[in-house]
Amino acid sequence: MVSKNKYHRFLPVILLALGLILMSVAVVWLVFIRADNNPDKDLDFIEGRIPFPEIPRISLQDAKAAYDLGSAIWVDVRSSSNYKESHIPGAISLPEDEISERLNELSTSDWIITYCT
């Protein structure tokens, strides 16, 4: 029979082994998350594999020109806290999760440019 003291001697080794296993799992998990955020996702836009292809996109140059001329309404679809941190001057804060309830605040006759970065 093994005494209690013998188990107590191995407890730090067991805890260290469990910690190493948990850290290994965390590293593997982070690697797979990083793989999901790969830079090749930008190729989806270039190659036409973008979500909601029926929504027209504009170039950065055209967006900047619209901003300079004041000919578009800018809608920031990030969270309110992100909007408060920084946003395009004059942009309307309309978080993505509120769009369906607040869509009537926008006029369909306006050129609406949404952004989230």
Phi, psi and omega in degrees: 000139181269134181282162179299324181298327179294321177294320180296329178292326182271351182302313178299323179293317179296315180296321177296318179296317178297320178298317179295321178297314179297320178295321178297317178298318180297318180296315179298317179298315179297323179297318180290327175294317177299324179296326177291334181259041184284155181291346178293345178299330178298333178293334178302318179294314182296320184270008176082011179261064183251152176290152180052059183297343180285346178272121182293142175253154175235159180285162177299323180296316179293322178296317179296318178298317178297321177297312181299323181274347184068028185264010180220157173262126180264128180239119179269114185263013176282176179296159180300323180294321176294322178299317181296327179294317184190142176197166176292130179305130180088355180289148177268135176273118178218081183307144185308320182285355178252358187302313185297326180281333187248010183301330181292351177284347182253145178266133179289346179277347179275153172277109185258122177245118178263152175211158182220014178230000000 
